[in-house]
Amino acid sequence: MKGQRGHLLKGAAWVSVATLVGNALGFVSLIALTRILMPDDFGLVAIAASLAQIIGLVLQLSLSQALIQRKDV
């Protein structure tokens, strides 16, 4: 049990670090874009980023599990 718990904690730590690094990189790129783009252009980038986020969330739905459970698709 101790070995499994250790693996679980190590995996959770890696996921947390990866999330923090991803968020930090996103923040740095946001700061860079605010310095480079004009306000109107930045608004377009914000809209495009929002749409990309929504599309990514829709694509991450667990439809593959439903397909695996059925023998005849």
Secondary structure, DSSP 8 states (H G I E B T S, - for coil): -HHHHHHHHHHHHHHHHHHHHHHHHHHHHHHHHHHHS-HHHHHHHHHHHHHHHHHHHHHTS-HHHHHHH-S--
